Amino acid sequence: MVAVTRSEEGPAGAGVEAAVADDPDRVVLARVAAGDVEAFSAVVERHQDRLLSACQRLLGNREAARDAVQEVFLKAYRSAGSFRPRGKVSTWLYRIAVNHCLNRLRRRRLARFLPLEAPADEGGEGPPADLPAAEGADPLAALEARRRWARVRRAVDALPPGQRAALVLARFEGLAYKEIAEVLGVTVGAVESRLVRAMRRLDAALAEELAGAPPAQAPASPGVAERGGGR
């Protein structure tokens, strides 16, 4: 059971209480462990969007990501009674999510072929949420931006799962190196090493693609589809 902290428990209790004040999810888990089933909905509402984003970028499929997030919350709910406050609850949830996704990728042996899709797009075929809007932009520039993103996405797809996870957590989820280390169960130095190797692989892959990439061309006329666009 997770102990419910009270200020009258002395200096140690006060220390834990201060930590709980910084992370209200700990209070929620304590309530869940004490039998308040409905309290867990607060954790779900607070973290489901970010977990969905991370899972989709790791698994490359929105439906698979939704299933993964459900599994993550189910595991977290079942483990509420054994959770010990050694870090933020959000870090703990990320750890469960990343381990679940990487295990799925390894079992399927398809990690390097799965696309890094945009979480905001239901079908997984549109531009990424973090791609600058092309509204009012030059059509040729917008086309080149999409092609550039497609090259980056293919390069990220080819990364080993560990490097891909570190890159997704750092670049897309905005986690600090220390928190990424806690999520992946490695040292901060290992996180830095994975990111350096990931960026080297990306640079090499992008340079190789750019060497053989045709220049962007504007459509021949409005309403006429571009021919021979390729992928």
N, C-alpha and C positions, 0 to 999 in steps of 0.2 A: 504493500500500500504506500502511496505517496503521503508523507506527513504534511498535515496542514500547519503552516507556520503561524506563530502568535508572538507578539512582541514580548510577552511576559516570560517567554522561554529562556531569556537570558541573552548574552552576547552572541552565541552561536545562532540562536533563533532569529535574532535581529539581523544578522548577516544574510541568512537565507531569505528573510522577509524583504530585505533591500533588493536582493536578486530577483525575487518574484515581482517586485514592483516594476522592474525593468522588463519583465517578460510575463505579461498577464496570462499567456497560454499555460504557464505552469499551474496557476490557480485553477484553470479549467481542467487540466489533467487530474489534479487532486480531487476535484469534484466528481469527475467521471469515475475515478478509482473508488470513490466513496459511494457510488451507486447512482449518481445523477447522469443518466444516459443522455438527456436532452442537451446538456451543457456542451457536448462535443461539437454540436453544430457551429459554435462560435469559432472553433479551430478550422473547421471546413471552410466557412465563409471567408476567413482571414487569409487562407493560404491556397485555396484551390486554383485560382487563376495562375499564380506563379508556378505552381507544381505542374499544371497542365502545359504551360509554356515550356518548361524544362523537359518534360517527358516527350512532348511532341518533337522537339528538336533532337532528342536522343533517339527516338523510335522512328521518326519520319512519317508518322501517320496519326491523324487526329483521333480517330476512333480507338486505335491501340493506346494512345496516350490517355484517353478518357478511362479506358479499362484499367490502365496502370494506376491512375490517380485514385480510382476506387479501391484498388488493392492496397495502395499506400495508406489511405485513411483507415481501412479495415485493420491493417497490421498495427497502425498507431493506436487505434481504439482498444484493440486487444492487449496492447502493451502498456496502456496507461498506468496500470497498477504497479508495473515494474520499472517505470521510468524514473531515473535519478537525475536531478538537475546539475549536470556537469557542463552544460552549455545551453544555448538557446533552443527552444522547441523547434523553431524554423530550421535550424541546422540539422536537427535530428530527423525532421521530415524530409529534408533534401537528401540526407544519407539513405533513408529507406527508399526514396524514389530513384536515386541514381543506381543503387545496388539492384533494385528490381529491374530497371531498364537495361542495365548492362548484362544482367543474367539472361534476359530475354534475347538480347542481341547475340550473345555468345552461343546460346542454344540454337538459334536460327542460323548462325554462321553467315549472316547477311549484313553485318554492321557497315562494311565499306560500300555497300550498294544502296543503302537507304538514304533518301533525300532529307535535307535539313529544311523542313517546310515552315511556312509562316504560321504561328499560332492563331493569328487573327483571321485566317482564311479557312472557311469550313471545308472546302474541297481540297485544299492543299496544292492548288495549281496557280494561285495568284502571287503577286509580289509580296515580299516579306513586310512585316509590320514596321521594321526599322529602316526600310528603304525610303529615301526622301520622296515626298510627293512630287509628281511630275506636272502638277496643275500649272498651266501657264508657261511651262518650260518648252524649250525648243524640242520638237519631235525627235530629231536626230540625237540630241543629248539624252532624252528620255530612253530611247532605244539602246543607246550605249550603256546607260546606267543599268538597265535590265540585263543586258548581256554580261556586264561586269559582275553583277550579283550572281548570275547563273554560273559563271566560272568559279567564283568564290565558293558557292554552294557545292559544286562538284568536288572541289579540292577538300572541303571539310568532310564530305561524305567518305572520302578515302582514308581519313585518319583512323588510327587504331582506337578502340573504344575508350581507353584510359585518357588519351590525349584529347579525344573529342569531348569527353565529359568535362575535363579541365577547361577547355576552350569555351564550351557552352556556358558553364557556370561563371567564368570570368567575363567573357565578352557579351553574352546575351542576358545573363541573370544579374550581373553586376556585383557578384560576391567578392569579398576581400580574400586575399591569398590564405589568410589564417582560417577563415571559415571554409574555403574550398578544401583545405587540408583536413579539417575536421569531417567534412562530408565524405571525402574519399578515403579517409583513414590513412593518410600519408603525412609526411613532413611538409613544411612550407617550402623547403628546398626542393622536394620532389615535385611539388606543384609548379614551381618556377621552371624546373627542368622540363616537365611535360609541355608547358606552354612554349618554351624556347624551341623544343623539337617540333611542336605542332606548327609554329610559325615558320620554321625552316622548310617543313614539308609543304606548307601552303605556298610559300614564296617560290619553291622549285616547281610545284605543280602549275601555278599561275604563269610563271615564266615560260613553261613548256607549252601551255595552251595559247598564250599570247603570241608565241613565235609562229604558230600556224593558224591564228585566228584571222578571218577576212575582215577588212575594214567595214564599219557600219555604213549602210546606205539608206538614204531617205526613200520612202515609197515613191513609185513612179508618178502616181496621181492620187488625189483623195478618193477613198473608198476602194482602192485597188489593193488587194493583199500582196504582200512582198513575196516574191518567188524565190525558192531555193534557200530559205532562211536557215534550215538545218537546226541542230541543237548545239 
